[in-house]
Amino acid sequence: MSLRVIFMGTPDFSVPTLRAIADAGHEVVAVYSQPPRAAGRRGLELTPSPVQREAERLGIEVRTPLSLKGEAEQAAFAGLKADVAVVVAYGLLLPKAILEGTRLGCYNGHASLLPRWRGAAPIQRAIMAGDTETGMMVMRMEEGLDTGPVARLEKVAIGPDMTAGELHDRLMAMGASLMVEALAELEAGRLETVPQASEGVTYAKKIDKAETRIDWTLPATAVDNNIRGLSPFPGAWCEFEIGGRTERLKVLRSQRSAGQGEPGTVLDDRLEIACGEAAVRLVEVQRAGGKPVTADEFLRGAKIEEGMKLS
């Protein structure tokens, strides 16, 4: 036997779960994803989401409504007569009619240890906050934001040099396996859930552009956490002077160091930068319009000397 599944997701993070559900033999009756977005240099080309592309490769019907609040969309959802809906980084809040539109409810794959980091950016926020542990959860969805009871949980350590991109990829694979396990238990009528704790609730709000500019007056620990938490996207950045012009530099990796100086000052010829407390050494950077390079490669083409200031 197999379940009739509606899958709802949009970015790369969701794709392995969709693929794993199909590979497990479940019938994915439809995929919901965010509408194609403008892309290309002039923004004239509409690009489908990674989930839409994967669904089309698998021969699954794709629906891309702008909203699920209308009666017509809700009726169309219920008309699929699915057993369950699986939601992974879909991007729309689900109204009650959608949450109740399948026989067994909606289950969400969420990349945190709930109730810590409910919301849109749990991977980035965990690293930026200096957390040493996070995880992947499968929960039964309710009307509240990530408030539902938890059915599956797996923890993962956040290493001192781990970036958001690396954590994203690890949790992405983990989430696919957990969801397939949960669906197997659900199909057998054995899936149990545990309510979330009422204490320790935090919210992972979307990353604001203003947060991406490096604040050298912060302690080195906070600067390094922000760099790792924003790498590779959207990327923490600063500015430097070269050839009489100001250029933006995205910082993708850094290491904490013991140097001291006025915040933002270059302390040596290997990109050690003073912070409000201690310093960081830039390890991997990216110039505007360029590709990621090591600090050594960057310094071959940019004269950054001791005593210069990064804004």
C-alpha positions as CSV (number, residue, x, y, z in Angstrom):
1,M,0.0,0.0,0.0
2,S,1.0,3.6,-0.3
3,L,-0.3,7.0,0.7
4,R,-1.8,9.6,-1.6
5,V,0.4,12.6,-0.9
6,I,0.2,16.3,-1.7
7,F,3.7,17.8,-1.6
8,M,4.2,21.5,-0.9
9,G,7.6,23.1,-1.2
10,T,9.7,25.6,-3.2
11,P,13.5,25.8,-2.8
12,D,16.4,23.3,-3.2
13,F,16.0,22.3,0.5
14,S,12.6,20.7,-0.3
15,V,13.7,18.7,-3.3
16,P,15.3,15.6,-1.6
17,T,12.1,15.1,0.5
18,L,9.9,15.1,-2.6
19,R,12.2,12.7,-4.4
20,A,12.4,10.4,-1.3
21,I,8.6,10.3,-1.0
22,A,8.3,9.3,-4.6
23,D,11.1,6.7,-4.3
24,A,9.4,5.2,-1.3
25,G,6.4,4.3,-3.5
26,H,3.9,6.9,-2.3
27,E,1.6,8.4,-4.9
28,V,2.3,12.1,-5.1
29,V,-1.0,13.4,-6.6
30,A,0.1,17.0,-6.9
31,V,2.9,19.4,-6.0
32,Y,2.3,22.9,-4.8
33,S,5.1,25.4,-5.2
34,Q,5.6,29.2,-5.3
35,P,5.0,30.7,-8.8
36,P,7.9,31.1,-11.2
37,R,9.9,34.2,-10.5
38,A,11.5,36.8,-12.8
39,A,15.2,36.0,-13.4
40,G,17.9,36.7,-15.9
41,R,20.0,39.9,-16.2
42,R,16.9,42.0,-17.2
43,G,14.4,40.1,-15.0
44,L,12.4,39.1,-18.1
45,E,12.6,35.4,-17.8
46,L,10.3,33.4,-15.5
47,T,12.2,30.7,-13.7
48,P,10.3,27.8,-12.0
49,S,11.3,26.8,-8.5
50,P,13.6,23.9,-7.9
51,V,10.6,21.9,-6.6
52,Q,8.6,22.6,-9.7
53,R,11.4,21.5,-11.9
54,E,11.8,18.2,-10.0
55,A,8.1,17.6,-10.0
56,E,7.9,18.1,-13.8
57,R,10.9,15.7,-14.2
58,L,8.9,13.1,-12.1
59,G,5.8,13.7,-14.2
60,I,3.7,15.1,-11.3
61,E,1.1,17.8,-11.7
62,V,2.3,21.2,-10.4
63,R,0.1,23.9,-9.0
64,T,1.5,27.4,-8.2
65,P,-1.3,29.6,-6.6
66,L,-0.4,33.0,-5.3
67,S,-2.7,32.3,-2.3
68,L,-4.6,29.4,-0.7
69,K,-7.2,31.6,1.0
70,G,-9.8,31.5,-1.7
71,E,-12.6,29.0,-1.7
72,A,-11.8,27.8,-5.2
73,E,-8.2,26.9,-4.3
74,Q,-9.3,25.2,-1.1
75,A,-11.9,23.2,-3.0
76,A,-9.3,22.2,-5.6
77,F,-7.0,21.1,-2.8
78,A,-9.7,19.0,-1.1
79,G,-10.7,17.6,-4.5
80,L,-7.4,15.7,-4.7
81,K,-8.7,13.4,-2.0
82,A,-5.2,13.0,-0.5
83,D,-4.3,11.1,2.6
84,V,-1.7,13.6,3.8
85,A,0.0,16.8,2.8
86,V,3.8,17.1,3.3
87,V,5.2,20.7,3.6
88,V,8.8,21.6,3.4
89,A,9.8,25.3,3.0
90,Y,6.7,26.1,0.9
91,G,6.6,29.8,1.6
92,L,2.8,30.3,2.3
93,L,0.9,30.1,5.5
94,L,-1.8,27.4,5.3
95,P,-5.3,28.3,6.3
96,K,-7.4,26.0,8.4
97,A,-9.3,24.6,5.3
98,I,-6.0,23.4,3.8
99,L,-4.7,22.0,7.1
100,E,-7.9,20.0,7.3
101,G,-8.1,19.2,3.6
102,T,-6.6,15.8,3.7
103,R,-7.6,12.6,5.6
104,L,-4.6,12.5,7.9
105,G,-3.6,16.1,8.1
106,C,-0.4,18.1,7.2
107,Y,3.1,17.3,8.2
108,N,6.0,19.8,8.1
109,G,9.7,19.2,7.9
110,H,11.3,22.0,9.9
111,A,15.1,22.7,10.3
112,S,15.4,23.4,14.1
113,L,14.9,22.0,17.5
114,L,11.4,23.4,18.1
115,P,10.2,25.4,19.9
116,R,13.6,27.1,19.3
117,W,13.7,29.0,16.0
118,R,10.1,28.9,14.8
119,G,9.8,30.7,11.5
120,A,11.5,31.5,8.2
121,A,15.2,31.3,8.8
122,P,16.0,28.7,11.4
123,I,19.3,27.5,9.9
124,Q,20.9,31.0,9.7
125,R,19.5,32.2,13.0
126,A,20.9,29.1,14.9
127,I,24.5,29.8,13.6
128,M,24.2,33.6,14.1
129,A,23.1,33.1,17.7
130,G,26.1,30.9,18.4
131,D,24.1,27.7,18.9
132,T,26.2,24.5,19.1
133,E,23.3,22.2,18.2
134,T,20.3,22.1,16.0
135,G,18.3,19.4,14.2
136,M,15.5,18.4,11.9
137,M,12.0,17.8,12.9
138,V,8.8,16.4,11.4
139,M,5.7,17.9,13.1
140,R,2.0,17.8,12.6
141,M,0.9,21.3,11.5
142,E,-1.6,23.5,13.4
143,E,-2.8,27.0,12.6
144,G,0.0,28.6,14.8
145,L,3.5,29.3,13.4
146,D,5.4,26.0,13.8
147,T,3.5,25.2,17.0
148,G,2.4,21.6,16.2
149,P,3.3,18.4,18.0
150,V,6.6,16.7,17.0
151,A,6.6,13.2,15.3
152,R,10.3,12.8,14.4
153,L,13.5,14.5,15.6
154,E,17.2,14.1,14.8
155,K,19.9,16.4,16.3
156,V,23.1,17.6,14.7
157,A,26.1,19.5,16.1
158,I,27.0,22.9,14.7
159,G,30.8,22.9,14.4
160,P,32.8,26.1,15.1
161,D,33.6,26.5,11.4
162,M,30.3,25.3,9.9
163,T,28.5,27.7,7.5
164,A,24.8,28.0,6.9
165,G,25.3,26.4,3.5
166,E,26.9,23.3,5.0
167,L,24.3,23.0,7.7
168,H,21.6,23.5,5.1
169,D,22.8,20.5,3.0
170,R,23.2,18.2,6.0
171,L,19.7,19.0,7.3
172,M,18.2,18.7,3.8
173,A,19.3,15.1,3.5
174,M,18.3,14.3,7.1
175,G,14.8,15.8,6.5
176,A,14.1,13.5,3.6
177,S,14.9,10.4,5.6
178,L,12.9,11.6,8.6
179,M,9.8,12.4,6.5
180,V,9.8,8.9,4.8
181,E,10.1,7.3,8.2
182,A,7.2,9.4,9.5
183,L,5.0,8.5,6.5
184,A,5.7,4.8,6.9
185,E,4.5,5.0,10.6
186,L,1.5,7.2,9.6
187,E,0.5,4.7,7.0
188,A,0.7,1.9,9.5
189,G,-1.3,3.9,12.1
190,R,1.6,4.0,14.5
191,L,2.8,7.6,14.2
192,E,3.0,9.2,17.6
193,T,3.5,12.9,18.3
194,V,4.7,14.8,21.4
195,P,3.7,18.4,22.2
196,Q,6.3,21.0,22.0
197,A,7.7,22.5,25.2
198,S,6.1,25.7,26.4
199,E,9.4,27.2,27.4
200,G,12.4,28.2,25.2
201,V,10.3,29.6,22.3
202,T,12.3,31.8,19.9
203,Y,11.5,33.1,16.4
204,A,13.7,33.0,13.3
205,K,12.7,36.0,11.4
206,K,13.7,36.5,7.8
207,I,17.2,37.9,7.3
208,D,17.0,41.7,6.8
209,K,19.4,43.3,4.3
210,A,20.7,45.7,7.1
211,E,21.9,42.6,9.0
212,T,24.3,41.5,6.2
213,R,26.7,44.5,6.6
214,I,29.5,43.5,8.9
215,D,29.6,45.5,12.1
216,W,33.3,45.5,13.2
217,T,32.5,47.0,16.6
218,L,30.9,43.7,17.6
219,P,33.1,41.1,19.4
220,A,34.9,38.7,17.1
221,T,32.7,35.8,18.2
222,A,29.6,37.7,17.0
223,V,31.2,38.8,13.8
224,D,32.4,35.3,13.0
225,N,28.9,33.8,13.8
226,N,27.2,36.3,11.5
227,I,29.7,35.6,8.7
228,R,29.1,31.8,9.0
229,G,25.3,32.2,9.4
230,L,25.0,34.3,6.3
231,S,27.3,32.2,4.1
232,P,26.9,31.6,1.2
233,F,23.6,33.5,0.9
234,P,22.9,36.4,1.2
235,G,26.5,36.8,2.5
236,A,28.0,39.2,5.1
237,W,29.9,42.1,3.5
238,C,32.0,45.1,4.1
239,E,33.7,47.7,1.9
240,F,37.3,48.5,1.1
241,E,39.1,51.2,-0.9
242,I,41.1,50.1,-4.0
243,G,42.4,52.3,-6.8
244,G,40.5,55.4,-5.5
245,R,37.1,53.6,-5.5
246,T,35.0,51.8,-2.9
247,E,34.3,48.2,-3.6
248,R,32.1,45.7,-1.8
249,L,33.6,42.5,-0.4
250,K,31.5,39.5,0.6
251,V,33.0,37.4,3.4
252,L,32.2,33.7,3.2
253,R,34.5,32.2,5.8
254,S,36.5,33.6,8.7
255,Q,38.4,32.4,11.8
256,R,38.5,34.0,15.2
257,S,41.9,35.3,16.3
258,A,43.4,37.2,19.3
259,G,44.5,40.4,17.5
260,Q,43.6,43.8,19.0
261,G,43.0,47.2,17.4
262,E,40.5,49.7,16.3
263,P,37.4,47.9,14.9
264,G,37.7,47.4,11.1
265,T,41.5,47.9,11.0
266,V,43.6,45.5,9.0
267,L,46.2,44.1,11.5
268,D,48.5,42.3,9.1
269,D,49.2,41.2,5.5
270,R,46.9,38.2,5.8
271,L,43.5,39.9,6.4
272,E,43.3,39.8,10.1
273,I,40.7,42.4,11.0
274,A,40.2,44.0,14.4
275,C,36.8,43.7,16.0
276,G,35.2,45.4,19.1
277,E,36.9,42.6,21.0
278,A,39.6,40.4,19.6
279,A,39.7,39.9,15.8
280,V,38.8,37.7,12.9
281,R,40.9,36.5,10.0
282,L,39.1,36.4,6.6
283,V,39.5,33.0,5.0
284,E,37.3,33.1,1.9
285,V,35.9,36.2,0.2
286,Q,34.1,37.2,-3.0
287,R,34.5,40.5,-4.8
288,A,31.5,42.1,-6.6
289,G,30.9,40.2,-9.8
290,G,33.6,37.7,-9.0
291,K,33.8,34.1,-7.7
292,P,34.6,33.0,-4.2
293,V,38.4,32.9,-3.6
294,T,40.7,32.3,-0.7
295,A,42.2,35.2,1.1
296,D,45.6,34.6,-0.5
297,E,44.1,34.6,-4.0
298,F,42.2,37.8,-3.2
299,L,45.3,39.5,-1.9
300,R,47.2,38.8,-5.2
301,G,44.8,41.2,-7.0
302,A,44.0,43.7,-4.2
303,K,46.5,45.6,-2.2
304,I,45.1,45.5,1.3
305,E,47.8,46.8,3.7
306,E,48.2,46.8,7.4
307,G,46.6,49.8,9.0
308,M,43.9,50.2,6.3
309,K,40.3,50.3,7.5
310,L,37.4,48.2,6.2
311,S,34.1,50.1,6.5
